[in-house]
Amino acid sequence: MASRYVGRAGRVLDTNGRTVGMVFLEWEQLTRRVPRGERAFRGQRVARPAIHQHYWEPGADGDYEDAIIDDEGLVRSEGLWDGGLVEVKGEYAPVVWCDDAESREIGLRLLGPGG
């Protein structure tokens, strides 16, 4: 599980190294009903870990995009994050991860105090 990235923000860069957006990774827990045939009680729900990726481009008409990353996508994304990349809008972009204080500040800016 990509727990070291939960609550982490990053500055997304363009090809010239300029910040073009911000990303914030938040813990998400998805639930689903157990399908028939699997060994479980009828109607039982199971949880699986996920990351909710928030992406924001600053500016007057700034773009905002949400993505839920789970299962194999989470393993793949963690490899990207470890390599200094993030997937936004279907493309890979360089990311510089922020320290804890800046991550909290960006998280508050993107999600508000209750986020």
Salt bridges, closest charged atoms under 4 A:
ASP14 OD2 - ARG18 NH2 3.16
GLU26 OE1 - HIS54 NE2 2.80
GLU28 OE1 - HIS52 ND1 3.22
GLU57 OE2 - LYS89 NZ 2.84
ASP63 OD2 - LYS89 NZ 2.75
ASP66 OD1 - HIS52 NE2 3.28
ASP66 OD1 - HIS54 ND1 2.85
ASP70 OD2 - ARG48 NH2 2.50
ASP71 OD2 - ARG48 NE 3.50
GLU78 OE2 - ARG4 NH1 2.95
ASP82 OD1 - ARG4 NH2 2.66
GLU87 OE1 - ARG76 NH1 3.13
ASP100 OD1 - ARG8 NH1 3.01
GLU102 OE2 - ARG11 NH2 2.12
GLU105 OE2 - ARG109 NH2 3.39
